[in-house]
Amino acid sequence: MLNESKILNLIGRKEELFEEDVNQYDRELKKIVSSSSFLVIGGAGAIGQAVVKEIFKRNPKKIHIVDISENNLTELVRDIRSSFGYIDGEFKTFALDIGSVQYDSFIKSDGQYDYVLNLSALKHVRSEEDAYTLMRMVDVNIFNTDKTIKQSIKNSTKKYFCVSTDKAANPVNLMGASKRIMEMFLMRRSKDINISTARFANVAFSDGSLLHGFNQRINKRQPIAAPSDIKRYFVTPKESGELCLMSCIFGENREIFFPKLSESLHLISFSDIAVKYLEYIGYDAHICNSEEEARNLVTTLPEQGKWPCFFTPSDTTGEKDFEEFYTSHEKLDMDKFKNLGIIKNKPKYDESKLINFEDTLNKLKQNKSWNKKLIVNEFLKIIPEFKYVDYGKYLNGKM
């Protein structure tokens, strides 16, 4: 199991990114959290668990966690109890789908929270390959977000926070575009409730990520594959929790928090991390020329202190050449925090386009008939500048 310090080392850093900002505001954080109640939606995922821990250790009056994964919720409770113990306030988990009638009943029975944090998302580019998973991405990332905001407004919630992504800035894939559209829905609801969000770097070794996959491949005695030409910014799980909490508590209406680019946050390739990871667990990376060679050598190389790796240039749909947290058209505040930047938004959106998008997608779902092209066309109507190219190759077609 990799701890925070080891993850920092593997992504090429020595110090935590937000430590100075969190320490400076920690007294105020503790004061606010300890006097407030929280609902964390999607709280059993990698980012969600990190957020829950940041809230829990500051002794909230009430914290409820909702997630569709019963197993992850169970592990979260065990982890919390083993790491922090107990709080004076109420700590409960609920295995619920936020799109369900059961969730609606749950909100109707209580629903009284000062802060609602939505960490639920379909975040994989691979989820946009087929039309059916893509439609679920629209539901989870856009419509369920809008639904939970409206419930929060009805229940007089003080603040609503949800996670966006760096891929929402000038998106090139449908996942990033879905988050960009979500941000537009947020702007519309910000007239009725205070909303803040965060655009993320990649969370290193989070569930389902390629780096987490390195652990899985080793445990299953399988070769490691990674793109050689894709570089990304990475934060640790703890840093992801800190980023969300800082935005939730201190973000003003419509503000988007993001990590500042500096020497502390730099680009690193997946293949470079793979090599460092293997060194950490005692192996030299052996570069193979094909998937078949890598699969064959995994039966013999590990005994020689080597692990077969297959590194190739990326040629699949949806991969962005570079990462950015904001566009040239967005107004920034780079002075309030040391390592946190802020995008200052005005409530800019086209009401008619949002209504048309929602109506069209709902009609497709009611008819139980749609294809990927129809959904992409609706994305293009609401984001005309969206540069989406389908190469016909997807991550599920690779090792």
Contacts in CASP RR format, 6 or more apart in sequence:
PFRMAT RR
TARGET T0000
AUTHOR 0000-0000-0000
METHOD contacts of the structure
MODEL  1
MLNESKILNLIGRKEELFEEDVNQYDRELKKIVSSSSFLVIGGAGAIGQA
VVKEIFKRNPKKIHIVDISENNLTELVRDIRSSFGYIDGEFKTFALDIGS
VQYDSFIKSDGQYDYVLNLSALKHVRSEEDAYTLMRMVDVNIFNTDKTIK
QSIKNSTKKYFCVSTDKAANPVNLMGASKRIMEMFLMRRSKDINISTARF
ANVAFSDGSLLHGFNQRINKRQPIAAPSDIKRYFVTPKESGELCLMSCIF
GENREIFFPKLSESLHLISFSDIAVKYLEYIGYDAHICNSEEEARNLVTT
LPEQGKWPCFFTPSDTTGEKDFEEFYTSHEKLDMDKFKNLGIIKNKPKYD
ESKLINFEDTLNKLKQNKSWNKKLIVNEFLKIIPEFKYVDYGKYLNGKM
2 10 0 8 1.000
2 205 0 8 1.000
2 215 0 8 1.000
4 16 0 8 1.000
4 236 0 8 1.000
4 237 0 8 1.000
4 238 0 8 1.000
6 280 0 8 1.000
7 204 0 8 1.000
7 205 0 8 1.000
7 236 0 8 1.000
7 237 0 8 1.000
8 14 0 8 1.000
8 15 0 8 1.000
8 16 0 8 1.000
8 236 0 8 1.000
9 276 0 8 1.000
9 280 0 8 1.000
10 204 0 8 1.000
10 273 0 8 1.000
10 276 0 8 1.000
10 277 0 8 1.000
10 280 0 8 1.000
11 204 0 8 1.000
11 234 0 8 1.000
11 236 0 8 1.000
11 268 0 8 1.000
11 273 0 8 1.000
12 266 0 8 1.000
12 268 0 8 1.000
12 276 0 8 1.000
13 264 0 8 1.000
13 265 0 8 1.000
13 266 0 8 1.000
15 264 0 8 1.000
16 236 0 8 1.000
16 238 0 8 1.000
16 239 0 8 1.000
17 235 0 8 1.000
17 236 0 8 1.000
17 239 0 8 1.000
17 259 0 8 1.000
17 264 0 8 1.000
17 265 0 8 1.000
17 339 0 8 1.000
18 239 0 8 1.000
18 242 0 8 1.000
18 243 0 8 1.000
18 246 0 8 1.000
18 259 0 8 1.000
18 339 0 8 1.000
18 340 0 8 1.000
20 338 0 8 1.000
20 339 0 8 1.000
21 246 0 8 1.000
21 337 0 8 1.000
21 338 0 8 1.000
21 339 0 8 1.000
21 340 0 8 1.000
22 29 0 8 1.000
22 242 0 8 1.000
22 246 0 8 1.000
24 338 0 8 1.000
25 246 0 8 1.000
25 250 0 8 1.000
28 249 0 8 1.000
29 58 0 8 1.000
29 245 0 8 1.000
29 249 0 8 1.000
30 58 0 8 1.000
30 59 0 8 1.000
32 249 0 8 1.000
33 55 0 8 1.000
33 58 0 8 1.000
33 59 0 8 1.000
33 60 0 8 1.000
33 249 0 8 1.000
34 58 0 8 1.000
34 59 0 8 1.000
34 60 0 8 1.000
34 61 0 8 1.000
35 61 0 8 1.000
36 60 0 8 1.000
36 61 0 8 1.000
36 114 0 8 1.000
36 115 0 8 1.000
36 158 0 8 1.000
37 60 0 8 1.000
37 61 0 8 1.000
37 62 0 8 1.000
37 63 0 8 1.000
37 112 0 8 1.000
37 113 0 8 1.000
37 114 0 8 1.000
37 115 0 8 1.000
38 55 0 8 1.000
38 60 0 8 1.000
38 62 0 8 1.000
38 63 0 8 1.000
38 64 0 8 1.000
38 113 0 8 1.000
38 114 0 8 1.000
38 115 0 8 1.000
38 116 0 8 1.000
38 117 0 8 1.000
39 63 0 8 1.000
39 64 0 8 1.000
39 66 0 8 1.000
39 111 0 8 1.000
39 113 0 8 1.000
39 115 0 8 1.000
39 116 0 8 1.000
39 117 0 8 1.000
40 48 0 8 1.000
40 51 0 8 1.000
40 52 0 8 1.000
40 55 0 8 1.000
40 63 0 8 1.000
40 64 0 8 1.000
40 65 0 8 1.000
40 66 0 8 1.000
40 117 0 8 1.000
40 119 0 8 1.000
41 66 0 8 1.000
41 67 0 8 1.000
41 98 0 8 1.000
41 116 0 8 1.000
41 117 0 8 1.000
41 118 0 8 1.000
41 119 0 8 1.000
41 120 0 8 1.000
41 148 0 8 1.000
42 48 0 8 1.000
42 65 0 8 1.000
42 66 0 8 1.000
42 67 0 8 1.000
42 68 0 8 1.000
42 98 0 8 1.000
42 118 0 8 1.000
42 119 0 8 1.000
42 120 0 8 1.000
43 49 0 8 1.000
43 51 0 8 1.000
43 52 0 8 1.000
43 65 0 8 1.000
43 66 0 8 1.000
43 67 0 8 1.000
43 76 0 8 1.000
43 119 0 8 1.000
43 120 0 8 1.000
44 65 0 8 1.000
44 67 0 8 1.000
44 69 0 8 1.000
44 72 0 8 1.000
44 73 0 8 1.000
44 75 0 8 1.000
44 76 0 8 1.000
44 93 0 8 1.000
45 67 0 8 1.000
45 69 0 8 1.000
45 72 0 8 1.000
45 119 0 8 1.000
45 206 0 8 1.000
45 207 0 8 1.000
46 203 0 8 1.000
46 206 0 8 1.000
46 207 0 8 1.000
46 208 0 8 1.000
46 209 0 8 1.000
46 237 0 8 1.000
46 240 0 8 1.000
47 119 0 8 1.000
47 163 0 8 1.000
47 200 0 8 1.000
47 203 0 8 1.000
47 206 0 8 1.000
47 237 0 8 1.000
47 240 0 8 1.000
47 241 0 8 1.000
47 244 0 8 1.000
48 119 0 8 1.000
48 241 0 8 1.000
48 244 0 8 1.000
49 72 0 8 1.000
49 76 0 8 1.000
49 79 0 8 1.000
49 237 0 8 1.000
50 203 0 8 1.000
50 237 0 8 1.000
50 238 0 8 1.000
50 240 0 8 1.000
50 241 0 8 1.000
50 242 0 8 1.000
50 244 0 8 1.000
51 117 0 8 1.000
51 119 0 8 1.000
51 240 0 8 1.000
51 241 0 8 1.000
51 244 0 8 1.000
51 245 0 8 1.000
52 63 0 8 1.000
52 65 0 8 1.000
52 76 0 8 1.000
52 80 0 8 1.000
53 79 0 8 1.000
53 80 0 8 1.000
53 83 0 8 1.000
53 84 0 8 1.000
53 238 0 8 1.000
53 241 0 8 1.000
54 238 0 8 1.000
54 241 0 8 1.000
54 242 0 8 1.000
54 244 0 8 1.000
54 245 0 8 1.000
55 63 0 8 1.000
55 245 0 8 1.000
56 63 0 8 1.000
56 80 0 8 1.000
56 84 0 8 1.000
56 87 0 8 1.000
56 91 0 8 1.000
57 84 0 8 1.000
59 87 0 8 1.000
59 88 0 8 1.000
59 89 0 8 1.000
60 87 0 8 1.000
60 89 0 8 1.000
61 89 0 8 1.000
61 90 0 8 1.000
62 89 0 8 1.000
62 90 0 8 1.000
62 113 0 8 1.000
63 87 0 8 1.000
63 89 0 8 1.000
63 90 0 8 1.000
63 91 0 8 1.000
63 92 0 8 1.000
64 90 0 8 1.000
64 92 0 8 1.000
64 93 0 8 1.000
64 94 0 8 1.000
64 110 0 8 1.000
64 113 0 8 1.000
65 73 0 8 1.000
65 76 0 8 1.000
65 92 0 8 1.000
65 93 0 8 1.000
65 94 0 8 1.000
66 93 0 8 1.000
66 94 0 8 1.000
66 96 0 8 1.000
66 98 0 8 1.000
66 103 0 8 1.000
66 106 0 8 1.000
67 73 0 8 1.000
67 93 0 8 1.000
67 94 0 8 1.000
67 95 0 8 1.000
67 96 0 8 1.000
67 120 0 8 1.000
68 95 0 8 1.000
68 96 0 8 1.000
68 97 0 8 1.000
69 95 0 8 1.000
70 95 0 8 1.000
72 207 0 8 1.000
73 93 0 8 1.000
73 94 0 8 1.000
73 95 0 8 1.000
76 93 0 8 1.000
77 93 0 8 1.000
80 91 0 8 1.000
94 106 0 8 1.000
96 102 0 8 1.000
96 103 0 8 1.000
96 106 0 8 1.000
97 103 0 8 1.000
98 120 0 8 1.000
98 144 0 8 1.000
98 147 0 8 1.000
98 148 0 8 1.000
99 139 0 8 1.000
99 144 0 8 1.000
99 147 0 8 1.000
104 151 0 8 1.000
107 151 0 8 1.000
107 155 0 8 1.000
111 151 0 8 1.000
111 155 0 8 1.000
112 155 0 8 1.000
113 152 0 8 1.000
113 155 0 8 1.000
113 157 0 8 1.000
114 157 0 8 1.000
114 158 0 8 1.000
114 159 0 8 1.000
115 157 0 8 1.000
115 158 0 8 1.000
115 159 0 8 1.000
115 160 0 8 1.000
115 161 0 8 1.000
115 248 0 8 1.000
115 249 0 8 1.000
116 148 0 8 1.000
116 152 0 8 1.000
116 157 0 8 1.000
116 159 0 8 1.000
116 160 0 8 1.000
116 161 0 8 1.000
117 161 0 8 1.000
117 162 0 8 1.000
117 244 0 8 1.000
117 248 0 8 1.000
118 145 0 8 1.000
118 148 0 8 1.000
118 160 0 8 1.000
118 161 0 8 1.000
118 162 0 8 1.000
118 163 0 8 1.000
119 162 0 8 1.000
119 163 0 8 1.000
119 244 0 8 1.000
120 140 0 8 1.000
120 144 0 8 1.000
121 140 0 8 1.000
121 141 0 8 1.000
121 163 0 8 1.000
121 165 0 8 1.000
121 179 0 8 1.000
122 133 0 8 1.000
122 136 0 8 1.000
122 137 0 8 1.000
122 140 0 8 1.000
122 141 0 8 1.000
122 175 0 8 1.000
122 178 0 8 1.000
123 165 0 8 1.000
123 175 0 8 1.000
124 175 0 8 1.000
124 208 0 8 1.000
124 395 0 8 1.000
125 173 0 8 1.000
125 174 0 8 1.000
125 175 0 8 1.000
125 316 0 8 1.000
125 317 0 8 1.000
125 318 0 8 1.000
125 319 0 8 1.000
125 395 0 8 1.000
126 394 0 8 1.000
126 395 0 8 1.000
126 396 0 8 1.000
127 133 0 8 1.000
127 134 0 8 1.000
127 136 0 8 1.000
127 137 0 8 1.000
127 175 0 8 1.000
128 134 0 8 1.000
128 137 0 8 1.000
128 173 0 8 1.000
128 174 0 8 1.000
128 175 0 8 1.000
128 317 0 8 1.000
128 318 0 8 1.000
129 317 0 8 1.000
129 394 0 8 1.000
129 395 0 8 1.000
129 396 0 8 1.000
130 372 0 8 1.000
131 370 0 8 1.000
131 371 0 8 1.000
131 372 0 8 1.000
131 375 0 8 1.000
134 174 0 8 1.000
134 372 0 8 1.000
134 375 0 8 1.000
135 361 0 8 1.000
135 364 0 8 1.000
135 365 0 8 1.000
135 370 0 8 1.000
135 375 0 8 1.000
137 174 0 8 1.000
137 175 0 8 1.000
137 178 0 8 1.000
138 178 0 8 1.000
138 361 0 8 1.000
138 375 0 8 1.000
141 175 0 8 1.000
141 178 0 8 1.000
141 179 0 8 1.000
141 182 0 8 1.000
142 178 0 8 1.000
142 181 0 8 1.000
142 182 0 8 1.000
142 185 0 8 1.000
143 358 0 8 1.000
143 361 0 8 1.000
145 162 0 8 1.000
145 182 0 8 1.000
145 185 0 8 1.000
145 186 0 8 1.000
146 185 0 8 1.000
146 189 0 8 1.000
148 160 0 8 1.000
149 160 0 8 1.000
149 185 0 8 1.000
149 186 0 8 1.000
149 189 0 8 1.000
149 193 0 8 1.000
149 195 0 8 1.000
150 189 0 8 1.000
152 160 0 8 1.000
152 193 0 8 1.000
153 189 0 8 1.000
153 192 0 8 1.000
153 193 0 8 1.000
157 193 0 8 1.000
158 194 0 8 1.000
159 193 0 8 1.000
159 194 0 8 1.000
159 195 0 8 1.000
159 196 0 8 1.000
159 248 0 8 1.000
159 249 0 8 1.000
160 189 0 8 1.000
160 193 0 8 1.000
160 194 0 8 1.000
160 195 0 8 1.000
161 195 0 8 1.000
161 196 0 8 1.000
161 197 0 8 1.000
161 198 0 8 1.000
161 244 0 8 1.000
161 247 0 8 1.000
161 248 0 8 1.000
162 182 0 8 1.000
162 186 0 8 1.000
162 195 0 8 1.000
162 197 0 8 1.000
163 197 0 8 1.000
163 198 0 8 1.000
163 200 0 8 1.000
163 244 0 8 1.000
164 179 0 8 1.000
164 182 0 8 1.000
164 183 0 8 1.000
164 197 0 8 1.000
164 198 0 8 1.000
164 199 0 8 1.000
164 200 0 8 1.000
164 256 0 8 1.000
165 175 0 8 1.000
165 176 0 8 1.000
165 179 0 8 1.000
165 199 0 8 1.000
165 200 0 8 1.000
166 199 0 8 1.000
166 200 0 8 1.000
166 201 0 8 1.000
166 233 0 8 1.000
166 258 0 8 1.000
166 323 0 8 1.000
166 324 0 8 1.000
166 325 0 8 1.000
167 173 0 8 1.000
167 175 0 8 1.000
167 176 0 8 1.000
167 179 0 8 1.000
167 320 0 8 1.000
167 323 0 8 1.000
168 176 0 8 1.000
168 177 0 8 1.000
168 179 0 8 1.000
168 180 0 8 1.000
168 182 0 8 1.000
168 183 0 8 1.000
168 199 0 8 1.000
169 180 0 8 1.000
169 199 0 8 1.000
169 324 0 8 1.000
169 325 0 8 1.000
169 326 0 8 1.000
169 327 0 8 1.000
170 324 0 8 1.000
170 327 0 8 1.000
170 385 0 8 1.000
170 387 0 8 1.000
171 177 0 8 1.000
171 179 0 8 1.000
171 180 0 8 1.000
171 383 0 8 1.000
171 386 0 8 1.000
171 388 0 8 1.000
172 318 0 8 1.000
172 319 0 8 1.000
172 320 0 8 1.000
172 387 0 8 1.000
172 388 0 8 1.000
172 389 0 8 1.000
173 317 0 8 1.000
173 318 0 8 1.000
173 319 0 8 1.000
173 320 0 8 1.000
173 388 0 8 1.000
174 318 0 8 1.000
174 375 0 8 1.000
174 376 0 8 1.000
174 379 0 8 1.000
174 388 0 8 1.000
177 379 0 8 1.000
177 383 0 8 1.000
177 386 0 8 1.000
177 388 0 8 1.000
178 379 0 8 1.000
180 383 0 8 1.000
181 357 0 8 1.000
181 379 0 8 1.000
181 382 0 8 1.000
181 383 0 8 1.000
183 197 0 8 1.000
183 256 0 8 1.000
184 349 0 8 1.000
184 350 0 8 1.000
184 354 0 8 1.000
184 382 0 8 1.000
185 349 0 8 1.000
185 354 0 8 1.000
186 195 0 8 1.000
186 197 0 8 1.000
186 254 0 8 1.000
187 254 0 8 1.000
187 345 0 8 1.000
187 347 0 8 1.000
187 348 0 8 1.000
187 349 0 8 1.000
188 347 0 8 1.000
188 349 0 8 1.000
188 351 0 8 1.000
188 354 0 8 1.000
189 195 0 8 1.000
190 253 0 8 1.000
190 254 0 8 1.000
190 347 0 8 1.000
191 347 0 8 1.000
194 252 0 8 1.000
194 253 0 8 1.000
195 253 0 8 1.000
195 254 0 8 1.000
196 247 0 8 1.000
196 248 0 8 1.000
196 251 0 8 1.000
196 252 0 8 1.000
196 253 0 8 1.000
196 254 0 8 1.000
196 255 0 8 1.000
196 256 0 8 1.000
196 257 0 8 1.000
197 247 0 8 1.000
197 255 0 8 1.000
197 256 0 8 1.000
197 257 0 8 1.000
198 243 0 8 1.000
198 244 0 8 1.000
198 247 0 8 1.000
198 256 0 8 1.000
198 257 0 8 1.000
198 258 0 8 1.000
199 256 0 8 1.000
199 257 0 8 1.000
199 258 0 8 1.000
199 325 0 8 1.000
199 326 0 8 1.000
199 343 0 8 1.000
200 235 0 8 1.000
200 240 0 8 1.000
200 243 0 8 1.000
200 258 0 8 1.000
201 232 0 8 1.000
201 233 0 8 1.000
201 234 0 8 1.000
201 235 0 8 1.000
201 259 0 8 1.000
201 265 0 8 1.000
201 323 0 8 1.000
201 325 0 8 1.000
202 209 0 8 1.000
202 232 0 8 1.000
202 233 0 8 1.000
202 234 0 8 1.000
202 235 0 8 1.000
203 209 0 8 1.000
203 234 0 8 1.000
203 235 0 8 1.000
203 236 0 8 1.000
203 237 0 8 1.000
203 240 0 8 1.000
204 211 0 8 1.000
204 234 0 8 1.000
204 235 0 8 1.000
204 236 0 8 1.000
204 237 0 8 1.000
204 273 0 8 1.000
205 211 0 8 1.000
205 212 0 8 1.000
205 215 0 8 1.000
205 237 0 8 1.000
206 212 0 8 1.000
206 237 0 8 1.000
206 240 0 8 1.000
210 226 0 8 1.000
210 270 0 8 1.000
211 270 0 8 1.000
211 273 0 8 1.000
211 277 0 8 1.000
214 224 0 8 1.000
214 273 0 8 1.000
214 274 0 8 1.000
214 277 0 8 1.000
216 222 0 8 1.000
217 223 0 8 1.000
217 224 0 8 1.000
218 224 0 8 1.000
218 281 0 8 1.000
218 307 0 8 1.000
221 298 0 8 1.000
221 302 0 8 1.000
222 295 0 8 1.000
222 298 0 8 1.000
223 288 0 8 1.000
223 291 0 8 1.000
223 294 0 8 1.000
223 295 0 8 1.000
223 297 0 8 1.000
223 298 0 8 1.000
223 307 0 8 1.000
223 308 0 8 1.000
223 309 0 8 1.000
223 310 0 8 1.000
223 399 0 8 1.000
224 274 0 8 1.000
224 278 0 8 1.000
224 285 0 8 1.000
224 307 0 8 1.000
224 308 0 8 1.000
224 309 0 8 1.000
224 310 0 8 1.000
225 291 0 8 1.000
225 294 0 8 1.000
225 309 0 8 1.000
225 310 0 8 1.000
225 311 0 8 1.000
225 312 0 8 1.000
225 398 0 8 1.000
225 399 0 8 1.000
226 269 0 8 1.000
226 270 0 8 1.000
226 271 0 8 1.000
226 273 0 8 1.000
226 274 0 8 1.000
226 309 0 8 1.000
226 310 0 8 1.000
226 311 0 8 1.000
227 269 0 8 1.000
227 270 0 8 1.000
227 271 0 8 1.000
227 311 0 8 1.000
227 312 0 8 1.000
227 313 0 8 1.000
227 314 0 8 1.000
227 319 0 8 1.000
228 269 0 8 1.000
228 270 0 8 1.000
228 271 0 8 1.000
228 311 0 8 1.000
228 312 0 8 1.000
228 313 0 8 1.000
229 269 0 8 1.000
229 313 0 8 1.000
229 314 0 8 1.000
230 269 0 8 1.000
230 270 0 8 1.000
230 314 0 8 1.000
230 319 0 8 1.000
231 267 0 8 1.000
231 268 0 8 1.000
231 269 0 8 1.000
231 322 0 8 1.000
232 267 0 8 1.000
232 268 0 8 1.000
232 269 0 8 1.000
232 270 0 8 1.000
232 323 0 8 1.000
233 259 0 8 1.000
233 261 0 8 1.000
233 265 0 8 1.000
233 266 0 8 1.000
233 267 0 8 1.000
233 323 0 8 1.000
234 268 0 8 1.000
235 243 0 8 1.000
235 259 0 8 1.000
235 265 0 8 1.000
239 259 0 8 1.000
243 257 0 8 1.000
243 259 0 8 1.000
243 340 0 8 1.000
246 257 0 8 1.000
246 337 0 8 1.000
246 340 0 8 1.000
247 255 0 8 1.000
247 256 0 8 1.000
247 257 0 8 1.000
251 257 0 8 1.000
251 342 0 8 1.000
254 344 0 8 1.000
254 345 0 8 1.000
254 346 0 8 1.000
254 347 0 8 1.000
255 342 0 8 1.000
255 343 0 8 1.000
255 344 0 8 1.000
255 345 0 8 1.000
256 326 0 8 1.000
256 342 0 8 1.000
256 343 0 8 1.000
256 345 0 8 1.000
257 340 0 8 1.000
257 341 0 8 1.000
257 342 0 8 1.000
257 343 0 8 1.000
258 325 0 8 1.000
258 326 0 8 1.000
258 340 0 8 1.000
258 341 0 8 1.000
258 342 0 8 1.000
258 343 0 8 1.000
259 265 0 8 1.000
259 325 0 8 1.000
259 339 0 8 1.000
259 340 0 8 1.000
259 341 0 8 1.000
260 334 0 8 1.000
260 337 0 8 1.000
260 338 0 8 1.000
260 339 0 8 1.000
260 340 0 8 1.000
260 341 0 8 1.000
261 325 0 8 1.000
262 339 0 8 1.000
264 339 0 8 1.000
265 339 0 8 1.000
267 323 0 8 1.000
271 309 0 8 1.000
271 311 0 8 1.000
274 285 0 8 1.000
274 309 0 8 1.000
274 311 0 8 1.000
275 285 0 8 1.000
275 309 0 8 1.000
278 284 0 8 1.000
278 285 0 8 1.000
278 307 0 8 1.000
278 309 0 8 1.000
279 285 0 8 1.000
282 305 0 8 1.000
283 302 0 8 1.000
283 305 0 8 1.000
283 306 0 8 1.000
283 307 0 8 1.000
284 305 0 8 1.000
284 306 0 8 1.000
284 307 0 8 1.000
285 306 0 8 1.000
285 307 0 8 1.000
285 309 0 8 1.000
286 297 0 8 1.000
286 301 0 8 1.000
286 306 0 8 1.000
286 307 0 8 1.000
286 308 0 8 1.000
286 309 0 8 1.000
287 309 0 8 1.000
287 310 0 8 1.000
287 311 0 8 1.000
288 294 0 8 1.000
288 297 0 8 1.000
288 308 0 8 1.000
288 309 0 8 1.000
288 310 0 8 1.000
290 310 0 8 1.000
291 310 0 8 1.000
291 399 0 8 1.000
293 308 0 8 1.000
293 310 0 8 1.000
294 308 0 8 1.000
294 309 0 8 1.000
294 310 0 8 1.000
294 399 0 8 1.000
295 308 0 8 1.000
295 399 0 8 1.000
297 308 0 8 1.000
298 307 0 8 1.000
298 308 0 8 1.000
301 307 0 8 1.000
301 308 0 8 1.000
310 399 0 8 1.000
315 391 0 8 1.000
315 393 0 8 1.000
316 391 0 8 1.000
316 393 0 8 1.000
316 394 0 8 1.000
316 395 0 8 1.000
316 398 0 8 1.000
317 389 0 8 1.000
317 390 0 8 1.000
317 391 0 8 1.000
317 392 0 8 1.000
317 393 0 8 1.000
317 394 0 8 1.000
318 388 0 8 1.000
318 389 0 8 1.000
326 332 0 8 1.000
326 343 0 8 1.000
330 343 0 8 1.000
330 344 0 8 1.000
330 345 0 8 1.000
331 343 0 8 1.000
331 344 0 8 1.000
331 345 0 8 1.000
332 341 0 8 1.000
332 342 0 8 1.000
332 343 0 8 1.000
332 344 0 8 1.000
333 341 0 8 1.000
333 342 0 8 1.000
333 344 0 8 1.000
334 341 0 8 1.000
334 342 0 8 1.000
336 342 0 8 1.000
350 382 0 8 1.000
353 381 0 8 1.000
353 382 0 8 1.000
354 382 0 8 1.000
356 381 0 8 1.000
357 378 0 8 1.000
357 381 0 8 1.000
357 382 0 8 1.000
360 378 0 8 1.000
361 375 0 8 1.000
361 378 0 8 1.000
364 370 0 8 1.000
364 374 0 8 1.000
364 375 0 8 1.000
376 388 0 8 1.000
379 386 0 8 1.000
379 388 0 8 1.000
380 386 0 8 1.000
380 388 0 8 1.000
END
